[in-house]
Amino acid sequence: MKIISGILKGRNIDGYNIEGTRPTMDRVKESIFSTIQFYVKNSIVLDLFSGSGNYSFESYSNGAKTLYLNDKNMKCINFIKDTINKFNCDKKAFNLTNMDYNDCLNYYKNKNIKFNLIFLDPPYKMNICSQIIDYLYNNDMLLDNALIIVEISGVFSLTKYERLSLYKEKSYGDKSVFIYKYRV
């Protein structure tokens, strides 16, 4: 996996072999970031199922201000820490948690943290993205013009929300990416 743009462009993220992870293909990530490029700079990012941190490092490389990375797998968190050091990133920009996604969402809600960019790429078998979006929406955790990027395999449908609309949808074989935009 390579960082495709920004200050870390060309650097390799080696976390494709962490047990329990499924890395996003470079062409999928490239398509996502070409769509969201104007929303990344100075953003507050939530990468709820961060794995190797691929989405977060790409966001950091393109000017994201604050990144919240969570993964239940401590091997992933340790790998991300190593990559932060390897890339000589500003450690203050990265906030790492090692929790179940529900506990993590409650933790951020209780700290009144709101996000501009949310990456939801859970294990496909979990089928929980709608539930997570519902939680973020109903607990006022989205900033104006926030984007929610969902990567799934199979069918995905979302409850209709007054201030959340589908911004873009694209399929890559058996994988699909949905990008939703929130407006206050």
Secondary structure, DSSP 8 states (H G I E B T S, - for coil): -B--SSTTTT-B--GGGSTT-----HHHHHHHHHHHHHHHTT-EEEETT-TT-HHHHHHHHTT-SEEEEE-S-HHHHHHHHHHHHHTT--GGGEEEE-S-HHHHHHHHHHTT--EEEEEE---GGG--HHHHHHHHHHTT-EEEEEEEEEEEES------BTTEEEEEEEEETTEEEEEEEE--
